[in-house]
Amino acid sequence: MTGEESAESAAGPEAARPLVRSLRLGLDAPRTGPMQAALALACAPLDWLDAHRAGFLHADEEALLTDRLHARRRHGLLIGRYAAKCALAALRPDLDPRALAIRPGVLEQPVLSGASSEQNLGISLSHAGPVAVAVAFPEACPMGIDLERIRPANVALLTSQTHAAERRLLAAHLAVPEAERLTRLWCLKEALSKALRCGLTVPLDLLAVGGVEAKATGLGATFANFAQYQGLSLAAGNLAAALVLPRPPAVTLAIDAREWATFRHALAEAAAWEPGA
Ligand SMILES: CC(C)(COP(=O)(O)OP(=O)(O)OC[C@H]1O[C@@H](n2cnc3c(N)ncnc32)[C@H](O)[C@@H]1OP(=O)(O)O)[C@@H](O)C(=O)NCCC(=O)NCCS
């Protein structure tokens, strides 16, 4: 069963399907042997998620949805968990999404329970309005993910939060508007902060991007102070995303080019997505 199918059955056949794409990632790791991770992107309105949440939420996740939550936070919690369950379904189709709980840890990081197997699994997720991305990964290979809207109005703020050297690096490799370059830079740092579990509580200089390289799958990045990690940045429409994971020789990422193109297309669809369209 694929992530898409699992999401559909969780939602019920009568409902219009939300946008869901998932993608398995091959991880070639000499220390542990080959492993797999899975990415998912999901986009759905709050009323759909509320109407179908019994199909994908664990009781402990349901308990997070208190009446005091602002609608925006409720939407973020639900779409983030939904994307995470889609990623988990792509990685472990044998698991019931309702038996898996993603609860906040003491640093507010997502902690997955219920996926008992020989391999501990981790989750990273990010939401932007009705859209979320998530990556399910073996704990042996820590990852972080981020998703942001590209907004020209944020250029001044993002410029103030980045180094001229980083901005020059991106400008040399990405012939796109400044708002997109800066947002992609920001996503890379935030995804690294999630892989490290510190979030943006550290001086941003620590998360600086140290190198970038055009790759078939998007823009590849390395970090000035975390040489063991690599980043992958992509953007479509007004959405930018980044995935951070250990870099070679620890881990070599293998992605099917056709599936990656489909995933990228889904990001563009999600960017253009309007409720009720
Ligand atoms: C993590 C952080 C960068 C996310 O920023 P954001 O742009 O607001 O939100 P995103 O949608 O991209 O990501 C949100 C998700 O990040 C994850 N997250 C939160 N804190 C995290 C951390 N320390 N490490 C890894 N992931 C984290 C959560 O899954 C969260 O979604 P959820 O609350 O719905 O489960 C930001 O919230 C942050 O810096 N948090 C630090 C919090 C912290 O250290 N608290 C200490 C409490 S003692």
The ligand as a Tripos MOL2 file, in Angstrom:
@<TRIPOS>MOLECULE
LIG
   48    50     1     0     0
SMALL
NO_CHARGES

@<TRIPOS>ATOM
      1 C1         11.6520   24.2390   15.2600 C.3       1 LIG1
      2 C2         11.3270   25.6220   14.7170 C.3       1 LIG1
      3 C3         12.5210   26.1240   13.9360 C.3       1 LIG1
      4 C4         10.0870   25.4370   13.7880 C.3       1 LIG1
      5 O1          9.7700   26.6430   13.1940 O.3       1 LIG1
      6 P1          8.4400   27.0850   12.4200 P.3       1 LIG1
      7 O2          8.8740   27.7600   11.1570 O.co2     1 LIG1
      8 O3          7.6330   27.8470   13.3570 O.co2     1 LIG1
      9 O4          7.5760   25.8320   12.0880 O.3       1 LIG1
     10 P2          7.6490   24.6360   11.0270 P.3       1 LIG1
     11 O5          6.2790   24.4590   10.5250 O.co2     1 LIG1
     12 O6          8.7420   24.7510   10.0280 O.co2     1 LIG1
     13 O7          8.0120   23.4090   11.9820 O.3       1 LIG1
     14 C5          7.2080   23.1080   13.0540 C.3       1 LIG1
     15 C6          7.5640   21.7290   13.5230 C.3       1 LIG1
     16 O8          8.9270   21.6560   13.8930 O.3       1 LIG1
     17 C7          9.0500   20.5940   14.8150 C.3       1 LIG1
     18 N1          9.9210   21.0370   15.8970 N.ar      1 LIG1
     19 C8          9.6480   21.8900   16.9040 C.ar      1 LIG1
     20 N2         10.7200   22.0180   17.7020 N.ar      1 LIG1
     21 C9         11.6920   21.2300   17.1940 C.ar      1 LIG1
     22 C10        13.0110   20.9400   17.5870 C.ar      1 LIG1
     23 N3         13.5570   21.4830   18.6850 N.pl3     1 LIG1
     24 N4         13.7270   20.0810   16.8360 N.ar      1 LIG1
     25 C11        13.1850   19.5030   15.7280 C.ar      1 LIG1
     26 N5         11.9080   19.7480   15.2910 N.ar      1 LIG1
     27 C12        11.1870   20.6060   16.0290 C.ar      1 LIG1
     28 C13         7.6430   20.2490   15.3070 C.3       1 LIG1
     29 O9          7.2670   19.0060   14.7390 O.3       1 LIG1
     30 C14         6.8040   21.3620   14.7550 C.3       1 LIG1
     31 O10         5.5100   20.9960   14.3440 O.3       1 LIG1
     32 P3          4.3720   20.5820   15.3840 P.3       1 LIG1
     33 O11         4.5200   21.4960   16.5630 O.co2     1 LIG1
     34 O12         3.1180   20.7510   14.6260 O.co2     1 LIG1
     35 O13         4.6800   19.1470   15.7340 O.co2     1 LIG1
     36 C15        10.9760   26.6350   15.8180 C.3       1 LIG1
     37 O14         9.7180   26.3110   16.3470 O.3       1 LIG1
     38 C16        12.0030   26.6270   16.9480 C.2       1 LIG1
     39 O15        13.0400   27.2170   16.8410 O.2       1 LIG1
     40 N6         11.7120   25.9350   18.0240 N.am      1 LIG1
     41 C17        12.6030   25.8150   19.1410 C.3       1 LIG1
     42 C18        11.7600   25.4710   20.2930 C.3       1 LIG1
     43 C19        12.5660   25.1750   21.4890 C.2       1 LIG1
     44 O16        13.7490   24.9450   21.4600 O.2       1 LIG1
     45 N7         11.8750   25.1410   22.5900 N.am      1 LIG1
     46 C20        12.4920   24.8290   23.8120 C.3       1 LIG1
     47 C21        11.4380   24.5470   24.7730 C.3       1 LIG1
     48 S1         12.1470   24.1400   26.2980 S.3       1 LIG1
@<TRIPOS>BOND
     1     1     2 1
     2     2     3 1
     3     2     4 1
     4     2    36 1
     5     4     5 1
     6     5     6 1
     7     6     7 2
     8     6     8 1
     9     6     9 1
    10     9    10 1
    11    10    11 2
    12    10    12 1
    13    10    13 1
    14    13    14 1
    15    14    15 1
    16    15    16 1
    17    15    30 1
    18    16    17 1
    19    17    18 1
    20    17    28 1
    21    18    19 ar
    22    18    27 ar
    23    19    20 ar
    24    20    21 ar
    25    21    22 ar
    26    21    27 ar
    27    22    23 1
    28    22    24 ar
    29    24    25 ar
    30    25    26 ar
    31    26    27 ar
    32    28    29 1
    33    28    30 1
    34    30    31 1
    35    31    32 1
    36    32    33 2
    37    32    34 1
    38    32    35 1
    39    36    37 1
    40    36    38 1
    41    38    39 2
    42    38    40 1
    43    40    41 1
    44    41    42 1
    45    42    43 1
    46    43    44 2
    47    43    45 1
    48    45    46 1
    49    46    47 1
    50    47    48 1
@<TRIPOS>SUBSTRUCTURE
     1 LIG1         1 GROUP 0 **** ****
